[in-house]
Amino acid sequence: MSFLRDKLAGIKAGELIFLQVEAIAFWLVGGLPGVIGFAFRSLAYKVFFKRLRGFAWVQHGVTIVHSRRLSVGRNFGCNSGTYINAIGGITLGDYVLLGSNVTISSGKHPIDGETPPVFARPVEPQGIVVEDDVWIAAGAVILPGVTLRRGTVVGANSVVTKDTDAYGVYAGSPARKLRSRLP
Ligand SMILES: CC(C)(COP(=O)(O)OP(=O)(O)OC[C@H]1O[C@@H](n2cnc3c(N)ncnc32)[C@H](O)[C@@H]1OP(=O)(O)O)[C@@H](O)C(=O)NCCC(=O)NCCS
């Protein structure tokens, strides 16, 4: 019990209830195939997200938690296997495209010191911002606290640890700038 008390420190009962209802709602619509799937997920996201402008083109098999802290712009595209955790707040602009198996998680596990075990520590929220016209390719990981500026491209399997420049193309782990998209 002391594990749960420490782990959940600062999380209100209303938040836990929201998470449970969100999990059931997204499970119900999360696997629906084809156009019906896009439509029902978009409707559910309109209800749960902090904000969703327009339609969300989200494939089946995407996991989203703490969605009431997630703001999403117009024409959001997201492929299967992607995981979005908005515990620390996430803002996605217009025309954001996420490939398959992308991870965007806005919570940090404090690691310094021996005790308590990392798993038993409360998560530190740290927001993530993804501006307009950003493409994050398959398997990339965006770390908490990072801002991806307008027009950024993140290559497959990259780990983005720092803010990016507008219209920069980044790849690798840690992600380094390859070039600019601009002439
Ligand atoms: C990031 C990306 C868009 C860059 O494309 P590009 O500008 O044409 O870059 P290039 O292919 O010319 O590669 C430039 C250099 O970066 C390296 N590089 C490219 N992508 C890389 C990646 N994801 N990780 C590590 N290095 C990468 C290349 O090996 C090359 O290195 P070199 O100069 O030492 O030979 C592309 O490589 C990529 O990752 N695309 C993702 C494809 C994908 O996942 N599609 C699924 C749909 S979401």
The ligand as a Gaussian input file, in Angstrom:
#p B3LYP/6-31G(d) Opt

LIG

0 1
 C       15.073000      11.689000     -41.929000
 C       14.820000      11.384000     -43.390000
 C       13.479000      11.960000     -43.834000
 C       15.979000      12.091000     -44.115000
 O       15.878000      11.874000     -45.482000
 P       16.985000      12.575000     -46.446000
 O       16.994000      14.041000     -46.210000
 O       16.683000      12.091000     -47.827000
 O       18.366000      12.050000     -45.882000
 P       19.403000      11.033000     -46.551000
 O       18.730000       9.739000     -46.852000
 O       20.072000      11.765000     -47.676000
 O       20.438000      10.792000     -45.373000
 C       21.370000      11.773000     -44.948000
 C       22.266000      11.156000     -43.891000
 O       21.502000      10.942000     -42.696000
 C       21.516000       9.558000     -42.346000
 N       20.164000       9.209000     -41.904000
 C       19.001000       9.377000     -42.594000
 N       17.968000       8.954000     -41.874000
 C       18.459000       8.526000     -40.720000
 C       17.854000       7.988000     -39.558000
 N       16.526000       7.817000     -39.474000
 N       18.645000       7.671000     -38.512000
 C       19.993000       7.847000     -38.588000
 N       20.620000       8.372000     -39.655000
 C       19.861000       8.695000     -40.706000
 C       21.877000       8.830000     -43.639000
 O       22.472000       7.583000     -43.352000
 C       22.823000       9.804000     -44.257000
 O       24.078000       9.696000     -43.617000
 P       25.473000       9.888000     -44.454000
 O       25.442000      11.289000     -44.972000
 O       26.529000       9.617000     -43.434000
 O       25.390000       8.857000     -45.546000
 C       14.778000       9.869000     -43.715000
 O       16.047000       9.318000     -43.693000
 C       13.899000       9.067000     -42.737000
 O       14.279000       8.664000     -41.634000
 N       12.675000       8.795000     -43.197000
 C       11.707000       8.070000     -42.420000
 C       10.991000       7.043000     -43.259000
 C        9.912000       6.352000     -42.486000
 O       10.036000       6.030000     -41.333000
 N        8.804000       6.124000     -43.162000
 C        7.672000       5.503000     -42.535000
 C        6.487000       6.403000     -42.570000
 S        6.367000       7.462000     -41.169000

